[in-house]
Amino acid sequence: MAPDYEIIGKRIKKERLKNQLTQEEMAEKIDTSVAYYSRLETGKTKINLKRLVEISDILDVTVGYFITGSNEKKQDYLDNEFTEILSKCTPKQKKFICKVAELVTQDL
């Protein structure tokens, strides 16, 4: 299974913001352009392992977290993202998401 670069980028951005760093600061720390770094966070550019290790060291997060969303080995790597999204939803939005999920899983 190929990595989901968009999700990896979102996790990088989330950790960068937690560390109160700007994209400019991160780009400088990994010796790259701001435009390139921005594309990493949006998933428009594939990140290589070397860069991922550099970023994980700077943000003090395991490489595994960026790839799986957890520091533990886990197949359901999107669980954290779904939980976070649902925590921000209204009850009406949660009900809608539940109905969509039921429709999607009917064909599986």
CYANA upper distance limits for C-alpha pairs under 8 A (distance plus 0.5 A):
  3 PRO  CA      8 ILE  CA      8.48
  3 PRO  CA     67 ILE  CA      7.64
  4 ASP  CA      8 ILE  CA      6.86
  4 ASP  CA     43 GLY  CA      8.42
  4 ASP  CA     67 ILE  CA      8.46
  5 TYR  CA      9 GLY  CA      6.46
  5 TYR  CA     40 LEU  CA      8.30
  5 TYR  CA     42 THR  CA      8.43
  5 TYR  CA     43 GLY  CA      5.10
  5 TYR  CA     44 LYS  CA      7.99
  5 TYR  CA     45 THR  CA      8.07
  5 TYR  CA     46 LYS  CA      6.61
  5 TYR  CA     47 ILE  CA      7.79
  6 GLU  CA     10 LYS  CA      6.77
  6 GLU  CA     41 GLU  CA      7.73
  6 GLU  CA     42 THR  CA      6.19
  6 GLU  CA     43 GLY  CA      4.32
  6 GLU  CA     44 LYS  CA      7.69
  7 ILE  CA     11 ARG  CA      6.80
  7 ILE  CA     43 GLY  CA      7.71
  8 ILE  CA     12 ILE  CA      6.75
  8 ILE  CA     41 GLU  CA      8.02
  8 ILE  CA     43 GLY  CA      7.66
  8 ILE  CA     66 PHE  CA      5.70
  8 ILE  CA     67 ILE  CA      6.44
  9 GLY  CA     13 LYS  CA      6.66
  9 GLY  CA     40 LEU  CA      6.15
  9 GLY  CA     41 GLU  CA      4.27
  9 GLY  CA     42 THR  CA      5.93
  9 GLY  CA     43 GLY  CA      5.76
  9 GLY  CA     66 PHE  CA      8.49
 10 LYS  CA     14 LYS  CA      6.60
 10 LYS  CA     41 GLU  CA      6.36
 10 LYS  CA     42 THR  CA      7.27
 10 LYS  CA     43 GLY  CA      8.37
 11 ARG  CA     15 GLU  CA      6.75
 11 ARG  CA     66 PHE  CA      6.32
 11 ARG  CA     69 GLY  CA      8.00
 12 ILE  CA     16 ARG  CA      6.57
 12 ILE  CA     41 GLU  CA      6.84
 12 ILE  CA     55 ILE  CA      8.34
 12 ILE  CA     66 PHE  CA      7.22
 13 LYS  CA     17 LEU  CA      6.63
 13 LYS  CA     41 GLU  CA      6.32
 14 LYS  CA     18 LYS  CA      6.77
 15 GLU  CA     19 ASN  CA      6.74
 15 GLU  CA     59 LEU  CA      6.96
 15 GLU  CA     61 VAL  CA      8.49
 16 ARG  CA     20 GLN  CA      6.76
 16 ARG  CA     21 LEU  CA      6.00
 16 ARG  CA     22 THR  CA      7.77
 16 ARG  CA     23 GLN  CA      8.50
 16 ARG  CA     26 MET  CA      8.40
 16 ARG  CA     59 LEU  CA      7.08
 17 LEU  CA     21 LEU  CA      6.40
 17 LEU  CA     22 THR  CA      7.92
 19 ASN  CA     59 LEU  CA      7.34
 21 LEU  CA     25 GLU  CA      6.61
 21 LEU  CA     26 MET  CA      7.25
 22 THR  CA     26 MET  CA      6.86
 23 GLN  CA     27 ALA  CA      6.50
 23 GLN  CA     34 VAL  CA      6.81
 23 GLN  CA     37 TYR  CA      7.33
 23 GLN  CA     38 SER  CA      7.32
 24 GLU  CA     28 GLU  CA      6.70
 24 GLU  CA     34 VAL  CA      6.04
 25 GLU  CA     29 LYS  CA      6.70
 26 MET  CA     30 ILE  CA      6.83
 26 MET  CA     37 TYR  CA      8.05
 27 ALA  CA     31 ASP  CA      6.33
 27 ALA  CA     32 THR  CA      5.56
 27 ALA  CA     33 SER  CA      6.17
 27 ALA  CA     34 VAL  CA      5.79
 27 ALA  CA     36 TYR  CA      8.44
 27 ALA  CA     37 TYR  CA      6.22
 28 GLU  CA     32 THR  CA      6.69
 28 GLU  CA     33 SER  CA      7.90
 28 GLU  CA     34 VAL  CA      8.41
 29 LYS  CA     58 ILE  CA      8.45
 30 ILE  CA     51 ARG  CA      8.01
 30 ILE  CA     54 GLU  CA      7.24
 30 ILE  CA     55 ILE  CA      7.79
 32 THR  CA     36 TYR  CA      7.24
 32 THR  CA     37 TYR  CA      7.44
 33 SER  CA     37 TYR  CA      6.79
 34 VAL  CA     38 SER  CA      6.47
 35 ALA  CA     39 ARG  CA      6.82
 36 TYR  CA     40 LEU  CA      6.93
 36 TYR  CA     45 THR  CA      8.10
 37 TYR  CA     41 GLU  CA      7.05
 38 SER  CA     42 THR  CA      6.94
 39 ARG  CA     43 GLY  CA      6.48
 39 ARG  CA     44 LYS  CA      5.53
 39 ARG  CA     45 THR  CA      5.82
 40 LEU  CA     44 LYS  CA      6.76
 40 LEU  CA     45 THR  CA      5.68
 40 LEU  CA     46 LYS  CA      7.22
 40 LEU  CA     47 ILE  CA      6.90
 47 ILE  CA     51 ARG  CA      6.93
 47 ILE  CA     52 LEU  CA      7.06
 48 ASN  CA     52 LEU  CA      6.76
 49 LEU  CA     53 VAL  CA      6.59
 50 LYS  CA     54 GLU  CA      6.83
 51 ARG  CA     55 ILE  CA      6.63
 52 LEU  CA     56 SER  CA      6.51
 52 LEU  CA     63 VAL  CA      7.03
 53 VAL  CA     57 ASP  CA      6.63
 53 VAL  CA     63 VAL  CA      6.65
 54 GLU  CA     58 ILE  CA      6.85
 55 ILE  CA     59 LEU  CA      6.59
 56 SER  CA     60 ASP  CA      6.10
 56 SER  CA     61 VAL  CA      5.43
 56 SER  CA     62 THR  CA      6.23
 56 SER  CA     63 VAL  CA      6.21
 57 ASP  CA     61 VAL  CA      7.10
 57 ASP  CA     62 THR  CA      8.17
 61 VAL  CA     65 TYR  CA      7.23
 61 VAL  CA     66 PHE  CA      8.49
 62 THR  CA     66 PHE  CA      7.66
 62 THR  CA     71 ASN  CA      7.23
 63 VAL  CA     67 ILE  CA      7.11
 64 GLY  CA     68 THR  CA      6.27
 64 GLY  CA     69 GLY  CA      7.76
 64 GLY  CA     70 SER  CA      7.28
 64 GLY  CA     71 ASN  CA      6.42
 64 GLY  CA     72 GLU  CA      8.35
 65 TYR  CA     69 GLY  CA      5.03
 65 TYR  CA     70 SER  CA      5.13
 65 TYR  CA     71 ASN  CA      5.60
 66 PHE  CA     70 SER  CA      8.26
 68 THR  CA     73 LYS  CA      8.07
 68 THR  CA     74 LYS  CA      7.65
 68 THR  CA     75 GLN  CA      8.48
 68 THR  CA     77 TYR  CA      5.20
 68 THR  CA     78 LEU  CA      7.95
 69 GLY  CA     77 TYR  CA      6.01
 69 GLY  CA     78 LEU  CA      7.24
 69 GLY  CA     80 ASN  CA      7.00
 69 GLY  CA     81 GLU  CA      8.28
 70 SER  CA     74 LYS  CA      7.81
 70 SER  CA     77 TYR  CA      7.45
 70 SER  CA     80 ASN  CA      8.23
 78 LEU  CA     82 PHE  CA      6.78
 79 ASP  CA     83 THR  CA      6.58
 80 ASN  CA     84 GLU  CA      6.64
 81 GLU  CA     85 ILE  CA      6.61
 82 PHE  CA     86 LEU  CA      6.49
 83 THR  CA     87 SER  CA      6.62
 84 GLU  CA     88 LYS  CA      7.30
 85 ILE  CA     89 CYS  CA      7.25
 86 LEU  CA     94 LYS  CA      7.10
 89 CYS  CA     93 GLN  CA      6.12
 89 CYS  CA     94 LYS  CA      6.53
 90 THR  CA     94 LYS  CA      6.74
 91 PRO  CA     95 LYS  CA      6.72
 92 LYS  CA     96 PHE  CA      6.86
 93 GLN  CA     97 ILE  CA      6.69
 94 LYS  CA     98 CYS  CA      6.59
 95 LYS  CA     99 LYS  CA      6.80
 96 PHE  CA    100 VAL  CA      6.79
 97 ILE  CA    101 ALA  CA      6.60
 98 CYS  CA    102 GLU  CA      6.69
 99 LYS  CA    103 LEU  CA      6.81
100 VAL  CA    104 VAL  CA      6.67
101 ALA  CA    105 THR  CA      6.61
102 GLU  CA    106 GLN  CA      6.67
103 LEU  CA    107 ASP  CA      8.08
104 VAL  CA    108 LEU  CA      8.08
